[in-house]
Amino acid sequence: MASTKVRDLPAGGPVDMRSDTVTRPTPEMRRAMAAAEVGDDVIEGDPTADRLEKMVAEQLGKEAAVFMPSGTMTNQIALRLHCQPGDEFLCEANCHILNMEQGAFASLSGLVGRPLLGNFGVLSLADFQDQIHAVNDHLTSTRLVCLENTHNRAAGTVQPLDEVEAICQWAHANGLMTHLDGARLFNASVASGIDVQQLSQSFDTVSVCFSKGLGAPIGSALAGPRDAMVRARRHRKAFGGGMRQSGIIAAAAIYALEHHVQRLAVDHEHAQQLGQGIRNCEYLSLHPDRIDTNIVIFHVDPAVGPASQFVRELQSRHVLVYAVAPQLIRAVTHLDLNAKQITYTIEMLNEVVDGLAKSRVK
């Protein structure tokens, strides 16, 4: 066993890399929330939420948007908009909608998700060929294509725009609708240098999240055609997402869009720094080796033990990460972390590896 001696806190405090959802509102964001003009968003509308929805629709190049409590809700309402019970959607095998939303598409809307295995989250047009079910009383009806950008479980991979456009063109030519789970779409935009509107234009609906790298405490938005968003607002109420003075949290999202988008590049730089440290650390390797944005997944050699043990050793050193598979660990950089904390994390990775390796030799 490696030493579990409790360490002094690193400069900047504990290093919480479990997710970018652990970010806390900045003092400036809190002031914007406190000053927000509000109304009852279910009865006559909330002026700040309305401003946010117009801002999101404009940025994504869509006619309208609806503010919702979570990305799971925006995704699930998009599925309900595009499909009827008994229909199926095509998606990447490891995507969030299929794996991380409790199968809500089945329990809430009676839908089937059909997975296509991508290359670290990336699907090509060839993967979709001959995947549409024929009209047959025995089969589900194929109605929708869902993509995720960036791809969470594939270490924040950015979807190649040319493949996305080809897939969406194919889908529309074959009578299918398209939805983008863009929970970290702004990360994809900053990393690729491609505007979010261009990344969104091929999709009928797009979901974006404010409570991850953008640092807001809560909230996502679904954008698309105006008539579809009228129906989405109705579904939001049915799903329990109708909010009253939602301007308080909408103000945080507005502040995030106005001040926190371009700074995502800092998180990406920190992820690259962490990745290089992992490359230089014996018994650890990146999975995949390429880092696109702010998510780093690395493999722990079984020679030093399982990922769960490695996570416990890091926790004793004030570094929090998740084991996402028996030998895989995920770390996510975000605005609450500084460069010194990344350096400290790399030092602790090496210390844990050394300790575990020595204990195995004994």
FIVO-61845 format. One line per 3 residues: number of its first residue (from 1); for each residue x, y, z of C-alpha. Coordinates in Angstrom, 2 decimals. Example, Ala and Ser with C-alpha at 12.3 -4.5 7.8 and 13.67 -1.06 7.14 Angstrom:
REM residues 2
1	12.30,-4.50,7.80 ~ 13.67,-1.06,7.14;
REM end
This chain:
REM residues 362
1	0.00,0.00,0.00 ~ 1.10,3.55,-0.71 ~ 1.37,5.95,2.16;
4	-1.94,7.52,3.13 ~ -0.40,10.25,5.28 ~ -2.71,13.26,5.29;
7	-1.06,16.18,3.47 ~ -1.31,19.89,3.95 ~ -3.68,21.53,1.51;
10	-2.04,22.60,-1.76 ~ -1.93,26.28,-2.71 ~ -5.43,27.18,-3.85;
13	-7.07,24.44,-1.77 ~ -8.13,20.87,-2.58 ~ -7.90,19.88,-6.24;
16	-11.38,18.73,-7.23 ~ -11.22,17.27,-10.74 ~ -14.24,14.99,-10.46;
19	-16.10,17.16,-12.97 ~ -16.40,20.72,-14.23 ~ -19.85,20.71,-12.59;
22	-18.16,21.32,-9.22 ~ -17.42,24.93,-10.18 ~ -18.90,27.58,-7.93;
25	-20.29,30.95,-8.97 ~ -17.68,33.71,-8.91 ~ -18.36,36.79,-6.74;
28	-19.18,38.76,-9.89 ~ -21.64,36.09,-11.01 ~ -23.29,36.11,-7.59;
31	-23.74,39.88,-7.83 ~ -25.37,39.49,-11.25 ~ -27.73,36.90,-9.79;
34	-28.66,39.14,-6.86 ~ -29.42,42.05,-9.18 ~ -31.50,40.05,-11.68;
37	-34.92,41.34,-12.70 ~ -37.40,38.50,-12.23 ~ -40.97,37.45,-12.91;
40	-43.00,34.26,-12.90 ~ -41.69,32.34,-15.89 ~ -44.68,29.96,-15.94;
43	-47.37,32.65,-15.79 ~ -46.24,35.72,-17.71 ~ -42.54,35.05,-18.26;
46	-39.34,36.08,-16.55 ~ -37.51,39.01,-18.23 ~ -34.00,37.74,-17.46;
49	-34.78,34.18,-18.57 ~ -36.32,35.64,-21.72 ~ -33.12,37.60,-22.38;
52	-31.05,34.43,-21.91 ~ -33.23,32.44,-24.31 ~ -32.94,35.11,-27.00;
55	-29.16,35.25,-26.47 ~ -28.78,31.46,-26.81 ~ -30.99,31.28,-29.88;
58	-28.98,34.04,-31.57 ~ -25.62,32.51,-30.71 ~ -26.65,29.06,-31.97;
61	-28.40,30.39,-35.07 ~ -31.82,29.04,-34.10 ~ -35.23,30.68,-34.03;
64	-35.89,30.22,-30.32 ~ -34.64,28.58,-27.13 ~ -36.07,27.37,-23.82;
67	-34.21,27.60,-20.49 ~ -34.38,24.39,-18.42 ~ -32.90,23.11,-15.15;
70	-30.57,20.49,-16.65 ~ -28.98,19.05,-19.75 ~ -30.73,15.76,-19.13;
73	-34.06,17.55,-19.42 ~ -33.10,19.42,-22.59 ~ -31.91,16.17,-24.19;
76	-34.97,14.20,-23.14 ~ -37.38,16.87,-24.34 ~ -35.55,17.01,-27.67;
79	-36.08,13.26,-28.05 ~ -39.76,13.65,-27.27 ~ -40.08,16.46,-29.80;
82	-38.64,14.36,-32.61 ~ -39.99,10.89,-31.81 ~ -43.15,9.02,-30.89;
85	-43.42,5.97,-28.59 ~ -41.95,2.96,-30.34 ~ -39.54,5.04,-32.41;
88	-35.75,4.73,-32.20 ~ -32.84,7.14,-32.37 ~ -29.30,6.42,-33.56;
91	-26.43,7.51,-31.33 ~ -22.83,6.77,-30.41 ~ -22.51,3.78,-28.08;
94	-20.90,5.70,-25.21 ~ -22.87,8.93,-25.45 ~ -24.42,10.67,-22.44;
97	-28.03,10.31,-23.60 ~ -27.74,6.55,-23.86 ~ -25.59,5.85,-20.79;
100	-25.93,8.63,-18.23 ~ -29.60,9.66,-18.15 ~ -31.16,6.59,-16.50;
103	-32.65,5.38,-19.77 ~ -35.16,8.22,-19.46 ~ -35.89,8.05,-23.19;
106	-37.51,4.64,-22.52 ~ -39.22,5.35,-19.21 ~ -40.53,8.82,-20.08;
109	-41.13,8.69,-23.82 ~ -41.21,5.01,-24.80 ~ -38.24,5.26,-27.16;
112	-35.40,2.95,-28.13 ~ -31.78,4.06,-28.48 ~ -29.70,2.13,-31.01;
115	-25.94,2.50,-30.37 ~ -23.28,2.75,-33.07 ~ -19.72,2.25,-31.86;
118	-17.49,5.19,-32.72 ~ -13.76,5.77,-32.60 ~ -13.31,7.43,-29.20;
121	-16.77,8.96,-29.54 ~ -16.46,9.99,-33.19 ~ -18.87,8.53,-35.74;
124	-18.40,8.77,-39.49 ~ -20.98,8.75,-42.24 ~ -19.99,5.16,-43.05;
127	-21.18,4.10,-39.59 ~ -24.74,5.18,-40.46 ~ -25.05,3.48,-43.84;
130	-27.86,0.89,-43.94 ~ -28.84,1.65,-40.33 ~ -32.36,2.94,-41.06;
133	-34.97,0.29,-40.39 ~ -37.28,-0.62,-43.23 ~ -40.98,0.07,-42.72;
136	-42.01,-3.16,-41.06 ~ -44.56,-3.98,-38.36 ~ -41.89,-5.93,-36.47;
139	-39.32,-3.14,-36.26 ~ -38.88,0.16,-34.47 ~ -39.15,3.23,-36.70;
142	-35.85,5.08,-37.11 ~ -36.56,8.80,-36.59 ~ -33.56,10.66,-35.19;
145	-29.76,10.97,-35.13 ~ -28.11,12.22,-31.91 ~ -24.49,13.37,-31.65;
148	-22.52,14.70,-28.67 ~ -19.94,17.51,-28.88 ~ -17.66,17.40,-26.97;
151	-17.95,13.71,-26.16 ~ -17.83,13.31,-22.38 ~ -16.96,9.61,-22.06;
154	-14.41,9.88,-24.88 ~ -12.26,12.36,-22.96 ~ -13.83,15.54,-24.31;
157	-13.28,14.70,-27.96 ~ -14.32,17.41,-30.43 ~ -16.46,16.10,-33.28;
160	-14.92,16.82,-36.72 ~ -17.16,19.37,-38.44 ~ -16.93,17.72,-41.87;
163	-18.15,14.38,-40.48 ~ -20.93,16.08,-38.51 ~ -22.16,17.93,-41.58;
166	-22.04,14.77,-43.71 ~ -23.99,12.77,-41.11 ~ -26.66,15.45,-40.70;
169	-27.01,15.88,-44.47 ~ -27.46,12.13,-44.81 ~ -30.01,12.10,-41.98;
172	-32.11,14.90,-43.47 ~ -31.94,13.36,-46.95 ~ -33.39,10.20,-45.45;
175	-36.17,11.90,-43.51 ~ -34.49,11.78,-40.09 ~ -34.26,14.62,-37.59;
178	-31.00,15.60,-35.85 ~ -30.19,16.61,-32.28 ~ -26.90,17.78,-30.78;
181	-26.09,17.20,-27.14 ~ -23.79,20.20,-26.85 ~ -23.35,20.20,-23.08;
184	-19.74,21.31,-23.67 ~ -20.26,22.86,-27.09 ~ -18.48,26.07,-26.05;
187	-15.42,23.97,-25.17 ~ -15.57,22.50,-28.67 ~ -15.81,25.98,-30.17;
190	-12.88,27.41,-28.22 ~ -10.71,24.36,-28.90 ~ -11.47,24.21,-32.63;
193	-11.76,27.92,-33.34 ~ -15.13,27.27,-35.01 ~ -18.07,29.44,-33.96;
196	-20.84,27.69,-32.02 ~ -23.32,28.73,-34.69 ~ -21.40,26.84,-37.35;
199	-21.08,23.82,-35.05 ~ -24.88,23.93,-34.55 ~ -26.21,24.78,-37.98;
202	-26.68,21.22,-39.25 ~ -28.89,20.19,-36.32 ~ -32.62,20.65,-35.87;
205	-32.22,21.06,-32.11 ~ -29.22,21.81,-29.91 ~ -28.77,21.52,-26.15;
208	-26.12,23.56,-24.31 ~ -25.21,23.57,-20.62 ~ -24.18,26.51,-18.42;
211	-23.23,24.63,-15.25 ~ -20.07,22.90,-16.48 ~ -17.02,24.80,-17.72;
214	-18.98,28.04,-17.95 ~ -19.34,27.99,-14.18 ~ -23.03,28.76,-13.64;
217	-24.66,26.91,-10.72 ~ -27.53,25.42,-12.72 ~ -29.20,25.37,-16.09;
220	-29.22,24.35,-19.74 ~ -31.06,25.51,-22.83 ~ -32.64,23.78,-25.80;
223	-32.68,25.69,-29.09 ~ -34.45,25.01,-32.36 ~ -37.41,26.03,-34.56;
226	-39.89,28.39,-32.91 ~ -42.87,26.02,-33.15 ~ -40.81,23.18,-31.68;
229	-39.75,25.37,-28.77 ~ -43.40,26.17,-28.03 ~ -43.97,22.43,-27.67;
232	-40.72,22.08,-25.71 ~ -41.96,24.62,-23.17 ~ -45.10,22.56,-22.71;
235	-43.04,19.37,-22.26 ~ -40.82,21.20,-19.77 ~ -43.87,21.76,-17.56;
238	-44.87,18.09,-17.84 ~ -41.34,17.00,-16.90 ~ -41.43,19.21,-13.79;
241	-39.14,21.88,-15.18 ~ -41.44,24.88,-15.08 ~ -39.63,27.52,-13.02;
244	-40.93,30.67,-11.37 ~ -38.41,33.48,-10.69 ~ -35.86,31.73,-12.90;
247	-34.14,35.01,-13.73 ~ -31.91,34.56,-10.67 ~ -30.25,31.52,-12.24;
250	-30.66,32.78,-15.80 ~ -28.56,35.81,-14.79 ~ -25.72,33.44,-13.88;
253	-25.93,31.83,-17.32 ~ -25.91,35.22,-19.02 ~ -22.85,36.25,-17.02;
256	-21.16,32.97,-17.98 ~ -21.84,33.52,-21.69 ~ -20.55,37.08,-21.50;
259	-17.42,36.42,-19.42 ~ -16.46,32.75,-19.21 ~ -16.44,31.39,-22.77;
262	-13.00,32.48,-23.98 ~ -11.38,31.61,-20.65 ~ -12.19,27.94,-21.38;
265	-8.86,28.00,-23.23 ~ -7.16,28.16,-19.82 ~ -8.88,24.93,-18.78;
268	-7.70,23.33,-22.01 ~ -4.13,24.47,-21.31 ~ -4.32,22.96,-17.83;
271	-5.58,19.69,-19.31 ~ -2.62,19.63,-21.70 ~ -0.26,20.28,-18.78;
274	-1.83,17.46,-16.80 ~ -1.72,15.16,-19.82 ~ 1.97,15.74,-20.33;
277	2.57,14.96,-16.69 ~ 0.71,11.68,-17.13 ~ 2.73,10.83,-20.25;
280	5.89,11.30,-18.20 ~ 4.64,9.15,-15.34 ~ 5.57,5.46,-15.34;
283	2.59,3.06,-15.18 ~ 0.14,5.74,-16.40 ~ -0.98,6.37,-19.98;
286	-3.58,8.63,-21.60 ~ -6.74,7.04,-23.01 ~ -6.83,8.29,-25.75;
289	-3.42,9.92,-26.03 ~ -4.92,13.05,-27.64 ~ -6.47,15.74,-25.40;
292	-8.91,18.04,-27.19 ~ -10.47,20.05,-24.39 ~ -10.73,19.84,-20.58;
295	-11.32,16.13,-19.94 ~ -8.39,13.79,-19.31 ~ -8.85,10.03,-19.06;
298	-5.86,7.91,-18.17 ~ -5.09,4.22,-17.73 ~ -3.50,2.81,-14.59;
301	-1.26,-0.17,-15.23 ~ -2.58,-3.21,-13.30 ~ 0.99,-3.63,-12.03;
304	0.32,-0.84,-9.53 ~ -3.26,-1.83,-8.74 ~ -6.83,-0.92,-9.70;
307	-8.07,2.57,-10.46 ~ -10.22,2.57,-7.33 ~ -7.14,2.21,-5.11;
310	-5.32,4.91,-7.06 ~ -8.28,7.26,-6.53 ~ -8.22,6.64,-2.77;
313	-4.50,7.40,-2.60 ~ -5.00,10.65,-4.48 ~ -7.89,11.59,-2.23;
316	-5.64,11.29,0.84 ~ -3.47,13.88,-0.88 ~ -6.40,16.28,-1.51;
319	-6.80,15.38,-5.20 ~ -10.30,14.23,-6.17 ~ -10.90,12.27,-9.40;
322	-13.24,9.50,-10.55 ~ -12.54,5.90,-11.47 ~ -14.66,5.35,-14.60;
325	-13.55,1.76,-15.30 ~ -11.47,-0.86,-13.46 ~ -8.22,0.68,-14.76;
328	-9.39,4.11,-16.02 ~ -9.53,7.44,-14.20 ~ -11.11,10.70,-15.36;
331	-9.92,14.17,-14.39 ~ -11.62,17.38,-15.54 ~ -10.08,20.86,-15.45;
334	-12.23,23.94,-14.81 ~ -12.25,27.57,-13.71 ~ -11.85,26.80,-10.00;
337	-8.36,25.35,-10.58 ~ -5.06,27.18,-11.05 ~ -1.72,26.22,-12.57;
340	-0.13,25.52,-9.16 ~ -2.87,22.99,-8.41 ~ -2.19,21.22,-11.71;
343	1.52,21.06,-10.87 ~ 0.67,19.72,-7.41 ~ -1.58,17.06,-8.98;
346	1.22,15.86,-11.25 ~ 3.53,15.61,-8.23 ~ 0.91,13.54,-6.38;
349	0.40,11.25,-9.38 ~ 4.09,10.44,-9.36 ~ 4.13,10.01,-5.59;
352	1.20,7.58,-5.66 ~ 2.72,5.59,-8.53 ~ 6.04,5.32,-6.70;
355	4.35,4.23,-3.48 ~ 2.11,1.65,-5.10 ~ 4.92,0.26,-7.25;
358	7.19,-0.17,-4.22 ~ 4.42,-1.84,-2.20 ~ 3.87,-4.32,-5.05;
361	7.54,-5.22,-5.15 ~ 7.48,-5.99,-1.43;
REM end
